[in-house]
Amino acid sequence: MHMGKLTEMERLAIEEQLRAEDICARKVQLYMSVTRDPSVQALLQQMAEKGQRHVSTLNSLLQDAGLASGVAQH
């Protein structure tokens, strides 16, 4: 089955990475809610922003191939 520029394996790998990024984002949000240390909060915020960039990039790859993502951006 031809899906634009992505093979089936590439699509599956991207979708798996999106799920992993979603889990990471949930964990970072949890950690941010329980920490009171400003330096730790700043580091967690940086991690959240970097993860969001990863999600955006992965979603762009799927969109460019004409596929929709099942993982929402946070």
N, C-alpha and C positions, 0 to 999 in steps of 0.2 A: 504494500500500500504506500503510495507516494504522498508525502505531506509537505509540499513546498521544499524548503531547503534542509529540513531536518529528517534524519532517519528515525525509525521507531525507537531505536536504542537511545538516540540523542534526546528525543522527546521524553522518554521515560526517565532519563538521568536528570533532565531539567525539572521535571515534575517532582522527583524525589528530593532534589536540592531545595525546591520551593517549600516542601513539607518540612525539611530540616530547618530552613530559615524561619518558618512559622513557629516551630517549637522553640527555637532560640529566642525569638522575639517575645514569646510568652514568658519564658524564664527571666529574661532581662526586665520585663515589666514587673514581674513578681519581686525580683531582687530590688528594683528601684523603690517599690512600695514599702519595703521593710528596712532599708538602710537609712541612716540619718547622717552619715559621714559625707560631707560635701564633695570630697575628692573621689570617693567611691561612686557617688551619684553622677559626677561629671564623667567618669570613665564609663559607667553604664550607659549614659546618654550617648557618648561617642559610639559605643557598641551598637546601640539601637539605630543610630543614623547610618552606620556602615551596613548593618543588616538590611535596612530599608533600601539602600542603594543596590544591594545584591538582588533583592526581590524585584526592584524596578528593572534591572538589567535582564534578569531571567524572564520576566513577563514580556519584555520587549522582544527577546529572542522568539518566544512563542507567538507573539502577535505578528512579527515579521514573517513567520512561517504560516500565518493564517490560522493559528490555533488560539483558543481561549484558555486562560489560566484558571485553575480551580482554587487558587490561594489568593486571598485578598491582601492588599497592601495595608499595613497598619499606620 
